Amino acid sequence: MSYECTFICSPELDSTKVEEMVSKVSKIIETSGGTIKNLQQLGKKKLAYNIKKFREGNYVYVDFESNGSVVLSLENFFKVNDDVIRFLTVKVEPKKKVVKKAKAVEKKQEAVAATEEVAVEEKKEEETVNAESDISDTTTK
């Protein structure tokens, strides 16, 4: 399964401490059998509201694939560590609906094209019938 995790470290940590925190998180994920797809340190940002009397925090985003046990061990690490002031881990579902909609649109386009072809063929038949009737009208007079 694919997961996204964002955690906020204390703004009092210097960059080396944040780097150590990120390496610990990546080590937890990899030792539990997961693979990291994307890891970004987003830097120090202002918080929407005060958390533990902090007005800003160091944001880190991790996108990884693994089984559910990694999430449990990762969240236990965040709970025990006082330097992490907030964290959120979300399971990412594959986007199946988009593919279905695209296939439905293709089917509709094929149906429209087929009806247009039928309409063109009917029009040609109608024109030939009209032309034949015009010829027969002129020959009978």
C-alpha positions as CSV (number, residue, x, y, z in Angstrom):
1,M,0.0,0.0,0.0
2,S,1.0,3.6,-0.5
3,Y,1.2,6.1,2.3
4,E,1.9,9.8,2.8
5,C,3.2,11.1,6.0
6,T,3.7,14.7,7.0
7,F,5.3,15.6,10.3
8,I,6.2,18.9,12.0
9,C,9.3,19.2,14.1
10,S,10.0,21.9,16.7
11,P,11.2,25.2,15.2
12,E,14.0,25.2,17.9
13,L,15.8,22.3,16.2
14,D,18.7,23.3,14.0
15,S,19.0,21.8,10.5
16,T,21.3,19.0,11.6
17,K,18.8,17.8,14.2
18,V,16.0,17.9,11.6
19,E,18.3,15.9,9.2
20,E,18.8,13.3,12.0
21,M,15.1,13.1,12.5
22,V,14.5,12.5,8.8
23,S,17.2,9.8,8.7
24,K,15.6,8.0,11.6
25,V,12.2,8.1,9.9
26,S,13.6,6.8,6.7
27,K,15.5,4.1,8.6
28,I,12.3,3.0,10.4
29,I,10.5,2.7,7.0
30,E,13.3,0.8,5.3
31,T,14.0,-1.6,8.1
32,S,10.3,-2.5,8.2
33,G,10.3,-3.5,4.6
34,G,9.0,-0.2,3.1
35,T,10.4,1.8,0.2
36,I,10.5,5.6,0.1
37,K,9.2,7.1,-3.1
38,N,9.5,10.8,-2.2
39,L,11.0,12.6,0.8
40,Q,11.0,16.4,1.0
41,Q,12.0,18.8,3.8
42,L,9.7,21.7,3.2
43,G,11.5,24.0,5.7
44,K,10.3,26.2,8.5
45,K,6.7,27.4,7.9
46,K,4.2,29.4,10.0
47,L,1.5,27.2,11.7
48,A,-2.2,28.0,11.3
49,Y,-2.5,28.1,15.1
50,N,-0.2,27.7,18.1
51,I,0.8,24.1,18.8
52,K,2.7,23.5,22.1
53,K,3.2,27.3,22.2
54,F,5.0,27.3,18.8
55,R,4.0,29.6,16.0
56,E,6.0,27.9,13.3
57,G,7.5,24.5,12.7
58,N,9.8,22.5,10.4
59,Y,7.7,20.5,7.9
60,V,8.8,17.2,6.4
61,Y,6.8,15.2,3.8
62,V,7.4,11.5,3.1
63,D,5.7,9.4,0.4
64,F,6.3,5.6,0.9
65,E,5.1,2.2,0.1
66,S,4.9,-0.6,2.7
67,N,2.5,-2.7,4.8
68,G,0.5,-1.4,7.7
69,S,3.0,-2.4,10.4
70,V,5.3,0.3,9.3
71,V,2.7,3.0,9.9
72,L,2.3,1.7,13.5
73,S,6.0,1.8,14.3
74,L,6.4,5.2,12.6
75,E,3.6,6.7,14.6
76,N,4.9,5.2,17.8
77,F,8.2,6.9,17.0
78,F,6.5,10.3,16.5
79,K,4.5,9.9,19.8
80,V,7.6,9.1,21.9
81,N,9.8,11.9,20.3
82,D,9.2,15.3,21.9
83,D,10.7,17.2,19.0
84,V,7.8,16.2,16.8
85,I,4.9,18.5,17.5
86,R,2.4,17.1,14.9
87,F,2.1,14.2,12.4
88,L,-0.4,12.8,10.0
89,T,-0.2,9.6,8.0
90,V,-2.7,8.9,5.2
91,K,-3.2,5.8,3.1
92,V,-3.3,6.7,-0.6
93,E,-5.8,4.8,-2.7
94,P,-5.1,4.2,-6.4
95,K,-7.2,6.4,-8.7
96,K,-9.5,3.9,-10.4
97,K,-12.4,6.2,-11.1
98,V,-10.4,8.4,-13.5
99,V,-9.6,5.4,-15.7
100,K,-13.3,4.4,-15.7
101,K,-14.4,7.9,-16.7
102,A,-11.8,8.0,-19.5
103,K,-13.1,4.6,-20.8
104,A,-16.7,5.9,-20.6
105,V,-15.8,9.0,-22.6
106,E,-14.0,6.9,-25.2
107,K,-17.1,4.7,-25.5
108,K,-19.4,7.7,-25.9
109,Q,-17.1,9.2,-28.6
110,E,-17.2,5.8,-30.4
111,A,-20.9,5.7,-30.2
112,V,-21.2,9.3,-31.5
113,A,-18.9,8.5,-34.4
114,A,-20.9,5.4,-35.2
115,T,-24.2,7.3,-35.3
116,E,-22.6,10.0,-37.4
117,E,-21.4,7.3,-39.9
118,V,-24.9,5.8,-40.0
119,A,-26.4,9.3,-40.6
120,V,-24.0,9.9,-43.4
121,E,-24.8,6.5,-45.0
122,E,-28.6,7.2,-44.7
123,K,-28.2,10.6,-46.3
124,K,-26.2,9.0,-49.2
125,E,-29.0,6.4,-49.7
126,E,-31.6,9.1,-49.6
127,E,-29.8,11.2,-52.2
128,T,-29.5,8.2,-54.5
129,V,-33.1,7.3,-54.1
130,N,-34.0,11.0,-54.8
131,A,-31.7,11.0,-57.8
132,E,-33.3,7.8,-59.1
133,S,-36.8,9.1,-58.7
134,D,-35.8,12.3,-60.5
135,I,-34.5,10.2,-63.4
136,S,-37.6,8.1,-63.5
137,D,-39.8,11.1,-63.4
138,T,-38.1,12.7,-66.4
139,T,-38.1,9.5,-68.4
140,T,-41.8,8.9,-67.9
141,K,-42.9,12.3,-69.1
